[in-house]
């Protein structure tokens, strides 16, 4: 008994066409940087609060699965770490700009 696998030919695979860019996206965002930063901080803080609530529910026995609790905690940690790295990049870029001579 022989098993034969058929691979599709390259002619049958459709190429992926590039997506057009919306004119609003091409012009840039009109949202002030402070608002973007503030909303990012609120989102990270909301995830942390949700994680804390999940941990408290698990510890009190009100429900909640151990896996869901750990995933919630890890998600909050990853979000915080990503935010911290973005902050570090922004500070580094600001410092480079300040080093430039006018």
C-alpha positions in Angstrom: 0.0 0.0 0.0 1.5 3.3 -1.1 0.5 6.7 0.0 0.8 9.5 -2.6 0.6 13.1 -1.6 -0.4 15.6 -4.2 1.1 19.1 -3.8 -0.7 21.9 -5.5 1.1 23.4 -8.4 2.4 27.0 -8.1 0.0 28.0 -10.8 -3.0 27.2 -8.7 -1.9 29.3 -5.7 -3.2 32.8 -6.1 -0.8 35.7 -5.3 -1.7 38.0 -2.5 -2.5 41.5 -3.8 -1.3 44.5 -1.8 -4.0 46.2 0.2 -4.6 49.9 -0.7 -3.8 52.4 2.0 -6.7 54.6 3.1 -6.1 58.4 2.5 -6.6 59.1 6.2 -3.8 56.6 7.2 -1.4 58.0 4.6 -1.8 61.5 6.0 -1.0 60.5 9.5 -2.8 60.5 12.8 -4.3 63.7 14.2 -4.5 62.3 17.7 -2.1 64.1 20.0 0.8 62.1 21.4 -0.3 62.7 25.0 -3.7 61.2 24.3 -2.2 58.1 22.7 0.2 57.7 25.7 -2.6 58.2 28.2 -4.9 55.6 26.5 -2.0 53.1 26.4 -1.3 53.6 30.1 -5.1 53.2 30.9 -5.2 50.0 28.8 -2.2 48.5 30.6 -3.6 49.5 34.0 -7.0 48.0 33.0 -5.3 44.7 32.1 -3.4 44.7 35.4 -6.6 45.4 37.4 -8.4 42.6 35.5 -5.5 40.2 36.3 -5.6 41.2 40.0 -9.4 40.6 40.1 -8.9 37.2 38.4 -6.2 36.2 41.0 -8.5 37.4 43.9 -11.4 35.3 42.6 -9.2 32.3 42.2 -7.7 32.6 45.7 -11.1 33.2 47.4 -12.6 30.2 45.6 -15.3 32.2 43.9 -14.6 30.6 40.6 -12.0 31.0 37.9 -9.8 28.4 36.4 -6.1 28.2 37.4 -5.1 28.3 33.7 -7.3 31.3 33.0 -5.8 33.0 36.1 -2.2 32.4 35.0 -3.0 33.5 31.4 -4.5 36.7 32.7 -1.5 37.3 34.9 1.0 36.6 32.0 -1.0 38.8 29.6 -0.8 41.7 32.1 2.9 41.1 32.5 3.6 41.0 28.8 1.5 44.1 28.2 3.5 46.0 30.9 6.8 44.7 29.5 5.9 45.8 26.0 4.8 49.3 27.2 8.0 49.6 29.2 10.1 48.8 26.0 8.1 51.4 24.0 8.7 53.9 26.7 12.4 53.1 26.7 12.5 53.6 22.9 10.7 57.0 23.1 13.0 58.2 25.9 16.0 57.1 23.8 14.7 58.9 20.7 14.1 62.0 22.8 17.6 61.9 24.1 19.0 61.5 20.6 17.0 64.5 19.4 18.3 66.6 22.4 21.9 65.7 21.4 21.5 67.2 18.0 23.0 70.6 17.5 20.9 73.3 15.9 
